Amino acid sequence: MTQPPNQPPQGGFGAPQDPQQGPPTPQPPQMPPVPPAAPQTPPPGGQPGYGYPQAPQPGYGYPQGAPPAGDNPYAQQPGQPGPYGQPGPYGQQPGPYAQQPGPYGQQVPYGYPPQQFPGAPAPAGGGRNPFKGKPALVVAAAVAGLLVIGGGAYALVGGGEDDDKPKAGKSKDPAPSSSPSVDQGDGSGDGGQTNEDLNAGRKPGEDKVLWFKTNDIDVPGSGAETLGMWFAGDVVAKASYRSVTGYGVTDGQKKWSVPFTGDICGAPRQTTADGKIVVGFKDGTSKDADCNQLKMIDLKAGKEGWTKEVPEEGAFDIMTQLDLAITGNTVTASRMGPSSAFRVSDGAKLFGKRSGPCSPDSFAGGAKLIAVESCTKTETEQVEEFDPVTGKAKWTFKVPKGWSVRKVYSVNPVVIYMTNEDKKQWNVTTLKSDGSVRSQLDTKDSFQPDCGFSILDRDLQGCIGAAVDANTLYLPTEPKSGGSGGRSNEIVAFDLNTGKAKWRSAAGEGRTMMPLKVQGGSLVAYLEPTYDKGGSVASIAAGGGKPKVLLQHPEAASDIEDSFFSKQVDYVDGRFFISTTRLSGKDDTEEKLMMAFGK
């Protein structure tokens, strides 16, 4: 029988809250010490990468039903400017492929600001890090969590009247294509396919660049987001400004493009099992247009389905952007105010604003639908698992007053990251299948995944670089300088039954790496490129050990690979994909869009 947690110190993490009407309400974690709760083993499986099927926890853009895996890659390290806008060791001049902009529209050196773990020094130049200081004693040991926001939000600002006029980055002449060109949407031609031979002079043991695409879409001078990296059959798709475009996974050729009548302002990280997504977009092109439109797209067919307006759910329903999540045949649409849910197949509304003192702020999708809710009367939060069809809660986890859920690293099992901003404390908690506490992270390490820039800070699944399977959480440590002057880090595997570290695997001298997903019982990790070596994909055995290289990217392409400031990555069917999440809109540079490596 599970030993109940002990009572925490006054004001600490774990004060019980007033009961609410509804499903069972397990008590939050308490302290000290960390209770060695006998775990309820959750259903087998983990989180697939960004763009994977739900089976159990999908990544950004993949059909549901893929093999177990985990998503997420992380922040790059700062350096001097180098070729292609990428910092290099010798202070080279920036090359033709522009960096993505940092917060508030300014150009930021590659890897800056790094995603700081609480307790790490704040990045220079004003990066937002509200949790400075030493880790707090939350559960009898320093319980480490991950950075909440990661440096601020993109502000779409510029310097003149022409900022909102669409501008296109320079593109090289497209390479010959066996696929037909497409003239839909804002793009044209073959989508910025480059003729540059990035495989020239490959060394023994190096694999190939399969293709590299630059932006060919007109975007405003203030920039535009490029959301998603979804996989369906032989297609990888991305949303850019006012279109969603599908490319061949093997050659990068444009297969189709679906245009939108307004800016795309929301996209899910998952697809349905049959390769469908729902994208949010604005109801016009004016600056005060609302983000209240939804469109379904069949990624396999390259065709749009239904389009509908999100109905207002009260007087304070502010639709500036939509946070979308897919579970099964349900897509949820959260914004600043209420949330709504629709059936993906036909757009029918399933549920909306609920009555009572608590209402969902945002959802995490995948194998389960997890809601994070605000309770106005008690000024607290709670976490619930929703039935994706009815919207009814299956269980409730009460978050102690003063604490806030910032990220959901996994929905199956449920792993949440919480912070107490007033006390500058943080906590990572794993829940059982009934919503009670399974374990809390017990570590003194500092970690550095990439949680990107979130304007409203309610993108619950917006971090890359944290992977989860049924019994283990994998996190990348904050890189540290070594004797050779390079920066190195490790991946630490934590037992979700105890919250304690099981093993550590080092990236090697002068190298950094991040977890991508769990696949075939092993962890798949991404070793980031350096100035003299391409990146690589490696596997780490379930019991730990040294990374074993699966795919070695060529050194000749390392400058470009290393210059994706704001990026999304995934390893799918033996191929590694890296893409940008934002275009700067500058018309004097050629902007990177996506790149693929393989055998």
C-alpha positions, 0 to 999 in steps of 0.5 A: 500500500502506498505510503502517504506523503509527509506534511511540508514545511509551512508555505512549501510545496504541498499545502492541501487545497479546498476540495472541488466538485467533480472527480477524485482529487489526489493530494499534491506532493508534500515534503519532506522526504520524497515518498518512495511511493509504490508506483502504479505502472502506467501503460507501456510506451513513451513519447514520439518526436515532434511530428509523430503519431500518438502512441503514447505521447506524440511529438509535434506533427506526427500521426497517432499510433507511432512507436514509443518515443519522446520529443524535444531538442534543445538550446544551442550554445553562443559563439562568434558569428560564422558562415551562414550567420552561424558562430564559428571559432575564427570570427568569420563573416556571416554568410548568406543564410540568415539567422532567425530573430530573437526576442523583440525582433532583434538579430541574436547570435546563434544560440543566444539566449540559451534556455537557462535552467533555474539557478544558472546565470542569466544570459547577457543582453536581457534574456528573460530568466525569472528564476535566478538563484540556487535550487530550493529545498522543495522535497527534502532535496533540491528538486530541479525543474526546467526553465519556464519560458526560455528567454521571452517572446517574439515581438513583431516589431520593425522600424518603418512603414514597410515592415508589414509589406511581404518580403521574400528571402533570396533563393537559389535556382531550384534543382531539377525536380521529378515532382511537379511544381506547385503555384498555390499559396504564397510560395511558388516553384519548387520551394527554394531547393538549393543546388549547393553541393553540401556533400562535396568532400565527404569523409569516410563514415559520414552520411549525406545531406539528403536535401536543404531548402531555403525560404521562397515564401513572401513574409512581412518585414516583421517576420513570421512563424513557421510552425510544425514539422508533421510527418504523414507517409512520404510527406513532411509538412510545415506551416509558414505565414499563410500556407501549409506545404508538404515536401517529399521526405526523400528529396525535399521537393514540394508536393502540395501547398494549401493557402490561407486567407489570413496569417496562421496563428496556431498549430498542434504538435500532433496529427490524427492517426490517419494524418490529419491536422487542424490549423488556426488562422486569422479572419483577415489580413488587417492588424486587428484581425482575430485568430478565430478560424480553423481549417482541417488539412489531410497531410497525405492527400495534400488537401484542405477539408472543413473550415469554421470559426471558433465561437466566442465562449463569453465576454472575455474570449480574447483570440490573439492566438490559438494553442491547439492540441490533438488527442484521437479525433479531438482538437482543442483550441485554447486562447486567453480565456476559455477553451473549445474542442472540435471533432477533427473529422467534421469540425463539429463542436464537442465541448466548450466553456465549463461551469464551475470555479475552475476552467482550462487554460491550455491542453496537452495532447497525444495519447491522453488529453491533459488540461491545466486549469485556473481556479479563480476563487482559490487562486490555484491551479489543477491538472485533469485528464479529460475524456476527449469526446465528452470533456468530462474529467477522469481525475483531478490533481490539485496544485498547491497555492503559489505554484503554477504548471508551466510545461507538460513533458509527457501525457502518458505517463503524466510528467509536469514541470511546476514553478513557484515564482515568489519563492523561486522554486521549481518541481518536476512531478510524475503522476499515476494513472489516477492523478496521484503522485508517483514521484518527484525529481530528486537532483542537484543538477542543472538542465537545459532543454529548449523551451523556445519563445512563447508569447502567452507562456501556455504552450504546454508542450513547447519544449524540445530536449526532454524525452519520456517513456513508461518508467524514465525521464531523460534530460540534458544537463546544462553544458559546462566548459572543459579543459579544452575550451569546449562546452560539454554536457550529459543526458541523465536518465531518471527513474519515474518510480523514485525520481532519482537518477539511474544513469548518466551518459556523456556527450564527449569532450567539446560536444553537447547532446539532447534526448529526442525520443525513445525508440526500440527500447533505446534512447535516440539523442542528437549530438549538435555540430561543432565548428569542425564536425557535423552533428550526429544521431546516436542511440543510448542503451536502456541501461546507459553507456556511451552514445552509439552513432546511427547517422553522422552528418557531413562536416561540410554542412556543419555551418548550416546545420549549426545556424538554426537558432530557433529550431525543431528537430526529429529522427524519423525512419532513419532520417534526421530533419531540422527546420526553423520555427521562425523567418525574420522577413529580411529581404537581403538574406537567404533564410533557411527553412528545412534540412534533411540527412540520411544514408 
